[in-house]
Amino acid sequence: MIIRDYVIKEVIRTFAGVFTVLFLIILSTQLLRSLSAVAEGKIALDFLFTLIFLKNIESLVLIIPLTLFFSILLALSRLYKDSEMVALSACGIGPGSLLKSISIIIFSFIFLEIGLSMVLAPWASNKMQHAEESFKAEADIELITPGQFNVADNGLRVLYTEEMPAPSKLKNVFLHVDNGDTSSVMASDQANIVTDNRQGARYIVFQNGNRYDGSPGALDYRYIRFKDYGVLLEGKALANIVLDRSSVPTIELFHSDKLNYIAELQWRISQVMMMIILAIIAVPLSKSAPRQGRYAKMAIAILLYILYSNLLVVAMNWVRKGTVDPLIGSWWVHVIFFILFLVLFFRQMGWLRGLKKNTHNVLHCPKEFDELVER
């Protein structure tokens, strides 16, 4: 009991340190990307901190398995480095006992990872997509600045208004639209921004104005006088938003036979399975000689994580494209790494020594020496 609590305490302490470092790296990266998106006009400034919070929830799905893997590896490696494992082995505490202690930690983190991958991450992705689409739908209105040329749709449309007495009213306004070979110009003394309640689309309605159509440099321009003329704004209708598969609730994925949804469901389940398998792999992988140091196996651990995660991405893409049957899906990746764990664990327990010849003759001494020992 005391040894088990000691091992768990060491792992949790290491977990806190590793998690803090990884989380700060992810947080700083998300902050820079979000500030760049605000500067480019892709998201609203008042949504910045909410966006960072939601993105970090998504990141936790990947951070937790990696952090648990590294923390178990580093904590147990320290025990080997300080020769504490030698003392524990003398007391009858072997790899099997360590695996039982680690299993308690894994069991505690399973519920956290399931909640993140199955519930919180899809919810965060859903909130982000709705917020981004809402901003796009209102972008043409929010970004209109009186007295300046407002460029939209990658420069294909230029809107100018002298003043905005109200958020939905424009005065002395004109709009230039580049149609490729031709261009159109609408101008009027006033215009209103109107929302279609059925579809959520927004229009700018010019009143008592003129429209000019033609090709630049040509003389065949067409002139139209109108009373009311509506132009659809760039933003998308919120009613027509198609959610990404990462934003779909997990319960809906269970009841779908679409390959995209099946691949997404297997991806979410795979995050939990990867956390479990990597955590148990860390137990035999952490074994090292005292001179090797605490970080001797970190390079191997990083390579294993990269290989594991990349194989899962490949497997998910195969399922999504129909290359692999969904029954096989990404499960073969977990089988490979579980077999790797069994090989490492059996080797550490000494159960594979029978497969080798003359394993009892550690120093490769001649047979005559064995006879002397027997006498």
Contacts in CASP RR format, 6 or more apart in sequence:
PFRMAT RR
TARGET T0000
AUTHOR 0000-0000-0000
METHOD contacts of the structure
MODEL  1
MIIRDYVIKEVIRTFAGVFTVLFLIILSTQLLRSLSAVAEGKIALDFLFT
LIFLKNIESLVLIIPLTLFFSILLALSRLYKDSEMVALSACGIGPGSLLK
SISIIIFSFIFLEIGLSMVLAPWASNKMQHAEESFKAEADIELITPGQFN
VADNGLRVLYTEEMPAPSKLKNVFLHVDNGDTSSVMASDQANIVTDNRQG
ARYIVFQNGNRYDGSPGALDYRYIRFKDYGVLLEGKALANIVLDRSSVPT
IELFHSDKLNYIAELQWRISQVMMMIILAIIAVPLSKSAPRQGRYAKMAI
AILLYILYSNLLVVAMNWVRKGTVDPLIGSWWVHVIFFILFLVLFFRQMG
WLRGLKKNTHNVLHCPKEFDELVER
3 88 0 8 1.000
3 91 0 8 1.000
3 93 0 8 1.000
3 97 0 8 1.000
3 101 0 8 1.000
4 97 0 8 1.000
4 100 0 8 1.000
4 101 0 8 1.000
4 104 0 8 1.000
7 75 0 8 1.000
7 76 0 8 1.000
7 79 0 8 1.000
7 98 0 8 1.000
7 101 0 8 1.000
7 102 0 8 1.000
8 101 0 8 1.000
8 104 0 8 1.000
8 105 0 8 1.000
10 75 0 8 1.000
10 78 0 8 1.000
10 79 0 8 1.000
11 71 0 8 1.000
11 72 0 8 1.000
11 75 0 8 1.000
11 76 0 8 1.000
11 102 0 8 1.000
11 105 0 8 1.000
12 71 0 8 1.000
12 105 0 8 1.000
13 75 0 8 1.000
14 70 0 8 1.000
14 71 0 8 1.000
14 72 0 8 1.000
14 74 0 8 1.000
14 75 0 8 1.000
15 67 0 8 1.000
15 68 0 8 1.000
15 71 0 8 1.000
17 71 0 8 1.000
18 67 0 8 1.000
18 70 0 8 1.000
18 71 0 8 1.000
18 74 0 8 1.000
19 63 0 8 1.000
19 67 0 8 1.000
19 71 0 8 1.000
22 63 0 8 1.000
22 66 0 8 1.000
22 67 0 8 1.000
23 56 0 8 1.000
23 63 0 8 1.000
26 56 0 8 1.000
26 59 0 8 1.000
26 63 0 8 1.000
27 52 0 8 1.000
27 56 0 8 1.000
30 52 0 8 1.000
30 55 0 8 1.000
30 56 0 8 1.000
30 59 0 8 1.000
31 52 0 8 1.000
34 43 0 8 1.000
34 48 0 8 1.000
34 51 0 8 1.000
34 52 0 8 1.000
34 55 0 8 1.000
35 48 0 8 1.000
37 43 0 8 1.000
37 51 0 8 1.000
38 44 0 8 1.000
38 45 0 8 1.000
38 48 0 8 1.000
41 139 0 8 1.000
41 143 0 8 1.000
42 132 0 8 1.000
42 135 0 8 1.000
43 51 0 8 1.000
43 131 0 8 1.000
43 132 0 8 1.000
43 135 0 8 1.000
44 135 0 8 1.000
44 142 0 8 1.000
47 131 0 8 1.000
47 135 0 8 1.000
50 127 0 8 1.000
50 131 0 8 1.000
51 128 0 8 1.000
51 131 0 8 1.000
54 124 0 8 1.000
54 125 0 8 1.000
54 127 0 8 1.000
54 128 0 8 1.000
55 124 0 8 1.000
55 128 0 8 1.000
57 116 0 8 1.000
57 120 0 8 1.000
57 121 0 8 1.000
57 124 0 8 1.000
58 121 0 8 1.000
58 124 0 8 1.000
58 125 0 8 1.000
60 116 0 8 1.000
60 120 0 8 1.000
60 121 0 8 1.000
61 113 0 8 1.000
61 116 0 8 1.000
61 117 0 8 1.000
61 121 0 8 1.000
61 271 0 8 1.000
62 271 0 8 1.000
62 309 0 8 1.000
64 109 0 8 1.000
64 112 0 8 1.000
64 113 0 8 1.000
64 116 0 8 1.000
64 275 0 8 1.000
65 113 0 8 1.000
65 271 0 8 1.000
65 274 0 8 1.000
65 275 0 8 1.000
65 278 0 8 1.000
65 279 0 8 1.000
66 278 0 8 1.000
66 305 0 8 1.000
68 105 0 8 1.000
68 106 0 8 1.000
68 109 0 8 1.000
68 275 0 8 1.000
68 278 0 8 1.000
68 279 0 8 1.000
69 275 0 8 1.000
69 278 0 8 1.000
69 279 0 8 1.000
69 281 0 8 1.000
69 282 0 8 1.000
69 301 0 8 1.000
69 305 0 8 1.000
70 298 0 8 1.000
70 301 0 8 1.000
72 102 0 8 1.000
72 105 0 8 1.000
72 279 0 8 1.000
72 282 0 8 1.000
72 283 0 8 1.000
72 286 0 8 1.000
73 282 0 8 1.000
73 285 0 8 1.000
73 286 0 8 1.000
73 297 0 8 1.000
73 298 0 8 1.000
73 301 0 8 1.000
74 294 0 8 1.000
74 295 0 8 1.000
74 298 0 8 1.000
75 286 0 8 1.000
76 85 0 8 1.000
76 98 0 8 1.000
76 282 0 8 1.000
76 283 0 8 1.000
76 286 0 8 1.000
76 287 0 8 1.000
77 286 0 8 1.000
77 288 0 8 1.000
77 293 0 8 1.000
77 294 0 8 1.000
77 295 0 8 1.000
77 296 0 8 1.000
77 297 0 8 1.000
78 84 0 8 1.000
78 294 0 8 1.000
79 85 0 8 1.000
79 88 0 8 1.000
80 286 0 8 1.000
80 287 0 8 1.000
80 288 0 8 1.000
80 289 0 8 1.000
80 290 0 8 1.000
80 292 0 8 1.000
81 288 0 8 1.000
81 290 0 8 1.000
81 292 0 8 1.000
81 293 0 8 1.000
81 294 0 8 1.000
82 290 0 8 1.000
83 290 0 8 1.000
85 287 0 8 1.000
88 94 0 8 1.000
95 283 0 8 1.000
95 284 0 8 1.000
95 287 0 8 1.000
95 345 0 8 1.000
95 348 0 8 1.000
95 349 0 8 1.000
96 349 0 8 1.000
98 283 0 8 1.000
99 280 0 8 1.000
99 283 0 8 1.000
99 345 0 8 1.000
102 279 0 8 1.000
102 280 0 8 1.000
102 282 0 8 1.000
102 283 0 8 1.000
103 280 0 8 1.000
105 279 0 8 1.000
106 275 0 8 1.000
106 276 0 8 1.000
106 279 0 8 1.000
106 280 0 8 1.000
109 275 0 8 1.000
109 279 0 8 1.000
110 272 0 8 1.000
110 275 0 8 1.000
110 276 0 8 1.000
113 271 0 8 1.000
113 272 0 8 1.000
113 275 0 8 1.000
114 272 0 8 1.000
116 271 0 8 1.000
117 268 0 8 1.000
117 269 0 8 1.000
117 271 0 8 1.000
117 272 0 8 1.000
118 250 0 8 1.000
118 268 0 8 1.000
119 250 0 8 1.000
121 246 0 8 1.000
121 268 0 8 1.000
122 246 0 8 1.000
122 247 0 8 1.000
122 248 0 8 1.000
122 249 0 8 1.000
122 250 0 8 1.000
122 268 0 8 1.000
123 249 0 8 1.000
125 244 0 8 1.000
125 246 0 8 1.000
125 247 0 8 1.000
126 243 0 8 1.000
126 247 0 8 1.000
126 249 0 8 1.000
128 247 0 8 1.000
129 241 0 8 1.000
129 243 0 8 1.000
129 244 0 8 1.000
129 247 0 8 1.000
130 238 0 8 1.000
130 241 0 8 1.000
133 236 0 8 1.000
133 238 0 8 1.000
133 241 0 8 1.000
134 238 0 8 1.000
135 142 0 8 1.000
136 234 0 8 1.000
136 235 0 8 1.000
136 236 0 8 1.000
137 200 0 8 1.000
137 202 0 8 1.000
137 235 0 8 1.000
137 236 0 8 1.000
137 237 0 8 1.000
137 238 0 8 1.000
138 202 0 8 1.000
138 235 0 8 1.000
139 152 0 8 1.000
139 234 0 8 1.000
139 235 0 8 1.000
140 152 0 8 1.000
140 159 0 8 1.000
140 202 0 8 1.000
140 204 0 8 1.000
140 233 0 8 1.000
140 234 0 8 1.000
140 235 0 8 1.000
141 167 0 8 1.000
141 168 0 8 1.000
141 193 0 8 1.000
141 202 0 8 1.000
141 233 0 8 1.000
143 150 0 8 1.000
143 152 0 8 1.000
144 150 0 8 1.000
144 159 0 8 1.000
144 161 0 8 1.000
144 164 0 8 1.000
144 170 0 8 1.000
146 161 0 8 1.000
146 162 0 8 1.000
146 163 0 8 1.000
146 164 0 8 1.000
147 160 0 8 1.000
147 161 0 8 1.000
147 162 0 8 1.000
147 163 0 8 1.000
148 160 0 8 1.000
149 158 0 8 1.000
149 159 0 8 1.000
149 160 0 8 1.000
150 158 0 8 1.000
150 159 0 8 1.000
150 160 0 8 1.000
151 157 0 8 1.000
151 158 0 8 1.000
152 158 0 8 1.000
152 159 0 8 1.000
152 234 0 8 1.000
153 234 0 8 1.000
155 178 0 8 1.000
156 177 0 8 1.000
156 178 0 8 1.000
157 175 0 8 1.000
157 176 0 8 1.000
157 177 0 8 1.000
157 178 0 8 1.000
157 234 0 8 1.000
158 175 0 8 1.000
158 176 0 8 1.000
159 173 0 8 1.000
159 174 0 8 1.000
159 175 0 8 1.000
159 176 0 8 1.000
159 204 0 8 1.000
160 173 0 8 1.000
160 174 0 8 1.000
160 175 0 8 1.000
161 170 0 8 1.000
161 171 0 8 1.000
161 172 0 8 1.000
161 173 0 8 1.000
161 191 0 8 1.000
162 171 0 8 1.000
162 172 0 8 1.000
162 173 0 8 1.000
163 170 0 8 1.000
163 171 0 8 1.000
163 172 0 8 1.000
164 170 0 8 1.000
164 171 0 8 1.000
165 171 0 8 1.000
167 193 0 8 1.000
168 192 0 8 1.000
168 193 0 8 1.000
168 194 0 8 1.000
169 190 0 8 1.000
169 191 0 8 1.000
169 192 0 8 1.000
169 193 0 8 1.000
170 190 0 8 1.000
170 191 0 8 1.000
170 192 0 8 1.000
170 193 0 8 1.000
170 204 0 8 1.000
171 189 0 8 1.000
171 190 0 8 1.000
172 189 0 8 1.000
172 190 0 8 1.000
173 187 0 8 1.000
173 188 0 8 1.000
173 190 0 8 1.000
173 191 0 8 1.000
173 206 0 8 1.000
174 185 0 8 1.000
174 186 0 8 1.000
174 187 0 8 1.000
174 188 0 8 1.000
175 185 0 8 1.000
175 186 0 8 1.000
175 187 0 8 1.000
175 204 0 8 1.000
175 206 0 8 1.000
175 231 0 8 1.000
176 183 0 8 1.000
176 184 0 8 1.000
176 185 0 8 1.000
177 183 0 8 1.000
177 184 0 8 1.000
177 185 0 8 1.000
177 186 0 8 1.000
177 231 0 8 1.000
181 215 0 8 1.000
182 213 0 8 1.000
182 214 0 8 1.000
182 215 0 8 1.000
183 213 0 8 1.000
183 214 0 8 1.000
183 215 0 8 1.000
183 216 0 8 1.000
184 211 0 8 1.000
184 212 0 8 1.000
184 213 0 8 1.000
184 214 0 8 1.000
185 211 0 8 1.000
185 212 0 8 1.000
186 206 0 8 1.000
186 209 0 8 1.000
186 210 0 8 1.000
186 211 0 8 1.000
186 229 0 8 1.000
186 231 0 8 1.000
187 206 0 8 1.000
187 209 0 8 1.000
187 210 0 8 1.000
187 211 0 8 1.000
187 212 0 8 1.000
188 206 0 8 1.000
188 207 0 8 1.000
188 208 0 8 1.000
188 209 0 8 1.000
188 210 0 8 1.000
188 229 0 8 1.000
189 207 0 8 1.000
189 208 0 8 1.000
189 209 0 8 1.000
190 207 0 8 1.000
190 208 0 8 1.000
191 204 0 8 1.000
191 205 0 8 1.000
191 206 0 8 1.000
191 207 0 8 1.000
192 204 0 8 1.000
192 205 0 8 1.000
192 207 0 8 1.000
193 202 0 8 1.000
193 203 0 8 1.000
193 204 0 8 1.000
193 205 0 8 1.000
193 233 0 8 1.000
194 202 0 8 1.000
194 203 0 8 1.000
194 204 0 8 1.000
194 205 0 8 1.000
194 230 0 8 1.000
195 201 0 8 1.000
195 202 0 8 1.000
195 203 0 8 1.000
196 202 0 8 1.000
196 203 0 8 1.000
196 237 0 8 1.000
198 239 0 8 1.000
199 237 0 8 1.000
199 239 0 8 1.000
199 240 0 8 1.000
200 237 0 8 1.000
200 238 0 8 1.000
200 239 0 8 1.000
201 232 0 8 1.000
201 233 0 8 1.000
201 237 0 8 1.000
202 232 0 8 1.000
202 233 0 8 1.000
202 235 0 8 1.000
203 230 0 8 1.000
203 231 0 8 1.000
203 232 0 8 1.000
203 233 0 8 1.000
204 230 0 8 1.000
204 231 0 8 1.000
204 233 0 8 1.000
205 228 0 8 1.000
205 229 0 8 1.000
205 230 0 8 1.000
205 231 0 8 1.000
206 226 0 8 1.000
206 228 0 8 1.000
206 229 0 8 1.000
206 230 0 8 1.000
206 231 0 8 1.000
207 227 0 8 1.000
207 228 0 8 1.000
208 226 0 8 1.000
208 227 0 8 1.000
209 225 0 8 1.000
209 226 0 8 1.000
209 227 0 8 1.000
209 229 0 8 1.000
210 223 0 8 1.000
210 224 0 8 1.000
210 225 0 8 1.000
210 226 0 8 1.000
211 223 0 8 1.000
211 224 0 8 1.000
211 226 0 8 1.000
211 229 0 8 1.000
212 221 0 8 1.000
212 222 0 8 1.000
212 223 0 8 1.000
212 224 0 8 1.000
213 221 0 8 1.000
213 222 0 8 1.000
213 224 0 8 1.000
214 220 0 8 1.000
214 221 0 8 1.000
214 222 0 8 1.000
245 253 0 8 1.000
245 260 0 8 1.000
245 261 0 8 1.000
245 263 0 8 1.000
245 264 0 8 1.000
246 264 0 8 1.000
248 261 0 8 1.000
248 264 0 8 1.000
250 265 0 8 1.000
250 268 0 8 1.000
252 261 0 8 1.000
253 261 0 8 1.000
253 262 0 8 1.000
253 264 0 8 1.000
253 265 0 8 1.000
253 268 0 8 1.000
254 265 0 8 1.000
256 262 0 8 1.000
259 319 0 8 1.000
259 320 0 8 1.000
259 321 0 8 1.000
259 322 0 8 1.000
259 326 0 8 1.000
260 320 0 8 1.000
262 319 0 8 1.000
262 326 0 8 1.000
263 316 0 8 1.000
263 317 0 8 1.000
263 319 0 8 1.000
263 320 0 8 1.000
263 326 0 8 1.000
263 329 0 8 1.000
264 316 0 8 1.000
266 315 0 8 1.000
266 316 0 8 1.000
266 319 0 8 1.000
266 326 0 8 1.000
266 329 0 8 1.000
266 330 0 8 1.000
266 331 0 8 1.000
267 312 0 8 1.000
267 316 0 8 1.000
267 330 0 8 1.000
270 312 0 8 1.000
270 316 0 8 1.000
270 330 0 8 1.000
270 333 0 8 1.000
270 334 0 8 1.000
273 334 0 8 1.000
274 308 0 8 1.000
274 309 0 8 1.000
274 312 0 8 1.000
274 334 0 8 1.000
277 308 0 8 1.000
277 334 0 8 1.000
277 337 0 8 1.000
277 338 0 8 1.000
277 341 0 8 1.000
278 304 0 8 1.000
278 305 0 8 1.000
278 308 0 8 1.000
278 337 0 8 1.000
280 341 0 8 1.000
280 345 0 8 1.000
281 304 0 8 1.000
281 337 0 8 1.000
281 340 0 8 1.000
281 341 0 8 1.000
281 344 0 8 1.000
282 301 0 8 1.000
283 345 0 8 1.000
284 341 0 8 1.000
284 344 0 8 1.000
284 345 0 8 1.000
284 347 0 8 1.000
284 348 0 8 1.000
285 297 0 8 1.000
285 300 0 8 1.000
285 301 0 8 1.000
285 304 0 8 1.000
285 344 0 8 1.000
286 297 0 8 1.000
287 348 0 8 1.000
288 296 0 8 1.000
288 297 0 8 1.000
304 337 0 8 1.000
308 333 0 8 1.000
308 337 0 8 1.000
311 333 0 8 1.000
311 336 0 8 1.000
312 330 0 8 1.000
312 333 0 8 1.000
315 324 0 8 1.000
315 329 0 8 1.000
315 330 0 8 1.000
315 332 0 8 1.000
315 333 0 8 1.000
316 330 0 8 1.000
317 323 0 8 1.000
318 324 0 8 1.000
318 329 0 8 1.000
319 326 0 8 1.000
319 329 0 8 1.000
319 330 0 8 1.000
343 352 0 8 1.000
346 352 0 8 1.000
353 359 0 8 1.000
358 364 0 8 1.000
361 370 0 8 1.000
END
